[in-house]
Amino acid sequence: MYNRVVLKLSGEALKGNSKYGIDPTTVKEIAAEIKTIADLGVQIILIIGAGNLWRGKIGEELGMDRAQADYMGMLGTIMNGLAVQDGLESIDVPTRVMTAFTVNSVAEPYIRRRALRHLEKGRVVIIAGGTGSPYFSTDSAAALRGAELHADIVLMAKNGVDGIYDKDPRKNMDAKLFKTLSHQDIITNKLQVMDSTAASLCEENKLDIIVFNMSIKGNMKKAIEGKKIGTLVKWEVNNE
């Protein structure tokens, strides 16, 4: 079983069946799943995207400056982080939200040593605001924080997709699910699971990744326990 993990959620996971926004019932369900692994004593670093509130594509369509659009996305991750914090604390899971840039009224600034202390005390640490800089995704933030906080693995929770495929399984019935891959496989074959910057960061820091379907209840716990689900992206591994 892993001791310290990065759990990466897409913002879209929070919208439930809605087209956008934050669905309270879905947040409670996600919080309950996170609680199952927190109760095992696992230290959790949670990174959430903002696709349910804002997407860079909208900014492009509006003719916005890329940096401006990215900052808006970072603010969206803070909103999502606060929603999940509320969901977790309502079921007695102590949680701290830390942000890559200062938003003192609602969250603590991200300070590495303080984050480590929270983890050691058994608190879930939600790190919002991405990396704090535009042009970097929340996937890159997950890889970066995972490396500097010495996580054992990055758990990439996907909605309705069982792992990494050679092509989109929603559009191609013959799509092949990979059981194991290397970071280089992701980069070289341009597999759409995370951006190349995030994959390179994980590779450089020998940080393995499990990509799994979070829509199936209990999968999060199975991933923590090392059971074979989804796709394992392992440092220097031969494909299966």
C-alpha positions as CSV (number, residue, x, y, z in Angstrom):
1,M,0.0,0.0,0.0
2,Y,1.2,3.5,-0.8
3,N,1.9,5.9,2.1
4,R,1.7,9.3,0.3
5,V,-0.1,9.9,-3.0
6,V,-1.0,12.7,-5.3
7,L,-4.7,12.3,-6.4
8,K,-5.4,14.2,-9.6
9,L,-9.0,14.9,-10.4
10,S,-10.4,16.6,-13.4
11,G,-12.6,19.6,-12.7
12,E,-15.2,17.9,-14.9
13,A,-15.5,15.2,-12.3
14,L,-17.3,17.7,-10.0
15,K,-20.1,18.6,-12.5
16,G,-21.9,15.3,-12.3
17,N,-24.5,15.0,-15.0
18,S,-24.7,18.8,-15.5
19,K,-23.1,20.6,-18.4
20,Y,-21.0,22.7,-16.1
21,G,-20.6,23.9,-12.6
22,I,-20.3,22.0,-9.3
23,D,-22.9,19.3,-8.4
24,P,-23.2,19.0,-4.6
25,T,-24.2,15.3,-4.7
26,T,-21.2,14.4,-6.9
27,V,-18.9,16.3,-4.5
28,K,-20.2,14.3,-1.6
29,E,-19.7,11.1,-3.5
30,I,-16.1,12.0,-4.3
31,A,-15.4,13.1,-0.7
32,A,-16.7,9.7,0.5
33,E,-14.4,7.9,-1.8
34,I,-11.4,10.0,-0.7
35,K,-12.4,9.2,3.0
36,T,-12.0,5.5,2.3
37,I,-8.3,6.0,1.6
38,A,-7.8,8.7,4.2
39,D,-9.1,6.2,6.8
40,L,-6.3,3.8,5.8
41,G,-3.8,6.3,7.0
42,V,-2.7,7.3,3.5
43,Q,-1.4,10.9,3.1
44,I,-3.3,12.6,0.3
45,I,-2.2,15.5,-1.9
46,L,-5.2,16.5,-4.0
47,I,-5.0,18.5,-7.2
48,I,-8.1,19.5,-9.1
49,G,-8.6,20.9,-12.5
50,A,-11.2,23.5,-13.5
51,G,-12.8,22.2,-16.7
52,N,-16.2,22.3,-15.1
53,L,-16.0,26.1,-14.7
54,W,-13.6,27.4,-17.3
55,R,-11.7,26.0,-20.3
56,G,-8.8,27.7,-22.1
57,K,-10.7,27.0,-25.4
58,I,-13.3,29.6,-24.3
59,G,-10.6,32.1,-23.8
60,E,-9.2,31.4,-27.3
61,E,-12.7,31.9,-28.8
62,L,-13.0,35.2,-27.0
63,G,-9.6,36.3,-28.3
64,M,-8.2,36.5,-24.8
65,D,-4.5,36.6,-24.0
66,R,-3.4,33.1,-23.1
67,A,-1.9,34.1,-19.7
68,Q,-5.1,35.9,-18.7
69,A,-7.2,32.8,-19.6
70,D,-4.9,30.6,-17.6
71,Y,-5.2,32.7,-14.5
72,M,-8.9,32.5,-14.8
73,G,-8.5,28.7,-14.9
74,M,-6.4,28.8,-11.8
75,L,-9.1,30.7,-9.9
76,G,-11.5,28.0,-11.0
77,T,-9.3,25.3,-9.3
78,I,-9.5,27.3,-6.1
79,M,-13.3,27.3,-6.2
80,N,-13.3,23.5,-6.8
81,G,-10.8,23.0,-4.0
82,L,-13.0,24.9,-1.5
83,A,-16.0,22.8,-2.6
84,V,-14.2,19.5,-2.1
85,Q,-12.7,20.8,1.3
86,D,-16.3,21.4,2.4
87,G,-17.4,18.0,1.3
88,L,-14.5,16.3,3.1
89,E,-14.8,18.3,6.4
90,S,-18.6,17.5,6.5
91,I,-17.6,13.9,6.9
92,D,-14.9,14.6,9.4
93,V,-11.8,14.5,7.2
94,P,-9.5,17.3,8.2
95,T,-8.5,19.2,5.1
96,R,-6.3,22.2,4.2
97,V,-6.5,24.2,1.0
98,M,-3.2,25.7,-0.1
99,T,-2.8,27.9,-3.2
100,A,0.1,28.6,-5.5
101,F,-0.6,32.3,-5.3
102,T,-1.9,34.3,-2.3
103,V,-5.6,34.2,-1.6
104,N,-5.4,34.7,2.2
105,S,-9.1,35.1,2.9
106,V,-9.9,31.5,1.9
107,A,-6.7,29.4,1.8
108,E,-3.2,29.2,3.0
109,P,-0.3,30.0,0.7
110,Y,1.5,26.9,-0.5
111,I,4.7,26.5,1.5
112,R,6.4,23.1,1.0
113,R,7.4,22.5,4.6
114,R,3.9,23.5,5.9
115,A,2.3,21.1,3.4
116,L,4.5,18.3,4.6
117,R,3.5,19.1,8.2
118,H,-0.2,19.0,7.3
119,L,0.4,15.6,5.6
120,E,2.2,14.2,8.6
121,K,-0.7,15.3,10.8
122,G,-3.1,13.3,8.7
123,R,-4.7,16.2,6.9
124,V,-5.8,16.0,3.2
125,V,-3.9,18.8,1.4
126,I,-5.7,20.3,-1.5
127,I,-3.2,22.3,-3.6
128,A,-5.1,24.8,-5.9
129,G,-4.0,27.4,-8.3
130,G,-2.0,25.1,-10.5
131,T,1.7,25.9,-10.5
132,G,0.9,29.5,-10.0
133,S,2.1,30.3,-13.5
134,P,0.3,30.4,-16.9
135,Y,1.1,28.0,-19.7
136,F,1.3,25.0,-17.2
137,S,-1.6,22.5,-16.7
138,T,-2.9,21.1,-13.5
139,D,-1.3,17.8,-14.7
140,S,2.0,19.6,-14.5
141,A,1.1,20.9,-11.0
142,A,0.4,17.3,-9.9
143,A,3.7,16.1,-11.2
144,L,5.6,19.1,-9.6
145,R,3.9,18.8,-6.2
146,G,4.3,15.0,-6.2
147,A,8.0,15.3,-6.8
148,E,8.7,18.0,-4.2
149,L,6.5,16.5,-1.6
150,H,8.0,13.0,-2.1
151,A,4.8,11.2,-3.1
152,D,5.0,7.5,-3.8
153,I,2.7,7.7,-6.9
154,V,0.3,9.9,-8.9
155,L,-3.2,8.6,-9.2
156,M,-4.9,10.0,-12.3
157,A,-8.7,9.6,-11.7
158,K,-10.6,9.6,-15.0
159,N,-14.4,9.8,-15.6
160,G,-15.8,6.7,-17.3
161,V,-12.5,5.6,-18.8
162,D,-10.7,2.5,-17.4
163,G,-7.1,3.6,-18.2
164,I,-4.9,4.6,-21.1
165,Y,-5.9,3.4,-24.6
166,D,-4.2,3.5,-28.0
167,K,-7.2,5.6,-29.2
168,D,-10.3,7.1,-27.8
169,P,-12.5,4.2,-26.5
170,R,-15.6,6.3,-26.6
171,K,-15.3,6.6,-30.4
172,N,-13.5,3.4,-31.3
173,M,-14.8,0.0,-30.2
174,D,-11.5,-1.7,-31.1
175,A,-9.5,0.6,-28.8
176,K,-6.8,-1.3,-26.8
177,L,-6.3,-0.8,-23.1
178,F,-2.7,-0.7,-22.0
179,K,-1.9,-2.5,-18.7
180,T,1.6,-1.0,-18.3
181,L,3.5,1.8,-20.1
182,S,6.6,3.9,-19.6
183,H,6.6,7.7,-19.4
184,Q,8.4,7.7,-22.7
185,D,5.5,5.8,-24.3
186,I,3.2,8.6,-23.3
187,I,5.5,11.3,-24.7
188,T,6.6,9.5,-27.9
189,N,3.1,8.2,-28.9
190,K,1.4,11.4,-27.7
191,L,-1.1,9.5,-25.7
192,Q,-3.8,11.9,-24.4
193,V,-3.6,11.1,-20.7
194,M,-1.4,14.1,-19.5
195,D,0.7,16.7,-21.2
196,S,4.3,16.0,-22.1
197,T,5.6,18.4,-19.5
198,A,3.9,16.5,-16.7
199,A,5.0,13.1,-18.1
200,S,8.6,14.4,-18.4
201,L,8.5,15.6,-14.8
202,C,7.3,12.3,-13.5
203,E,9.9,10.4,-15.5
204,E,12.8,12.6,-14.3
205,N,11.7,12.1,-10.7
206,K,10.9,8.3,-11.1
207,L,7.3,9.0,-10.1
208,D,5.0,6.3,-11.3
209,I,1.4,6.9,-12.3
210,I,-1.8,4.9,-12.1
211,V,-4.6,5.9,-14.5
212,F,-8.0,4.5,-13.4
213,N,-11.7,4.9,-13.7
214,M,-13.0,6.8,-10.7
215,S,-16.6,6.3,-11.8
216,I,-16.5,2.8,-10.4
217,K,-17.0,2.9,-6.6
218,G,-14.1,1.4,-4.7
219,N,-11.5,1.8,-7.5
220,M,-9.7,4.6,-5.6
221,K,-9.1,2.2,-2.7
222,K,-8.1,-0.6,-5.0
223,A,-5.5,1.6,-6.6
224,I,-4.1,2.5,-3.2
225,E,-3.9,-1.1,-2.2
226,G,-1.9,-1.9,-5.3
227,K,-4.5,-4.0,-7.0
228,K,-4.3,-4.3,-10.8
229,I,-6.7,-1.8,-12.2
230,G,-6.4,0.7,-15.0
231,T,-3.0,1.5,-16.5
232,L,0.3,1.6,-14.6
233,V,2.8,4.1,-16.0
234,K,6.1,2.9,-14.6
235,W,9.6,4.2,-14.8
236,E,11.5,2.1,-17.4
237,V,9.0,-0.7,-18.0
238,N,8.3,-3.0,-21.0
239,N,4.8,-2.8,-22.5
240,E,2.4,-5.6,-22.0
